[in-house]
Amino acid sequence: MSVEFLGLRTIVYPAPDLEAAKRWWTSALNIEPYFDQPFYVGYSVAGYELALDPKSDLETGPITYWGVEDVEATEESLLSAGATSHSGVKEVGGGIKVAVVRTPDGNLVGLIHNPHFKAE
């Protein structure tokens, strides 16, 4: 079974000091976040999401999320191909589901189904 990515959707940067990271990104991008909560800050950049997560690990680095139709099936396909689970499938709100796997060579690959995403 092959994996079908729909395209890049989101990159999540670790932000242990969320307020400092938010000030920097807001200044650098010259836009305000469209979503701003103590647990997650999101910017819409050219139709894609640039996010800040205070709970993400700087050691892990940013995680790029690929759009998929079915997170569970895609995760299972990648696991069958030799990946390991980094974080299982979870709903993060608004019908959005995510999962992260680690490839055999150690890279993290994020999967996301966001029913609200519209490609520009």
Stockholm file with secondary structure:
# STOCKHOLM 1.0

chainA/1-120         MSVEFLGLRTIVYPAPDLEAAKRWWTSALNIEPYFDQPFYVGYSVAGYELALDPKSDLETGPITYWGVEDVEATEESLLSAGATSHSGVKEVGGGIKVAVVRTPDGNLVGLIHNPHFKAE
#=GR chainA/1-120 SS CCCCCCEEEEEEEECSSHHHHHHHHHHHHTSCCSEEETTEEEEEETTEEEEEETTSCTTTCCEEEEECSCHHHHHHHHHHTTCEEEEEEEEEETTEEEEEEECTTSCEEEEEECTTCCCC
#=GC SS_cons         CCCCCCEEEEEEEECSSHHHHHHHHHHHHTSCCSEEETTEEEEEETTEEEEEETTSCTTTCCEEEEECSCHHHHHHHHHHTTCEEEEEEEEEETTEEEEEEECTTSCEEEEEECTTCCCC
//
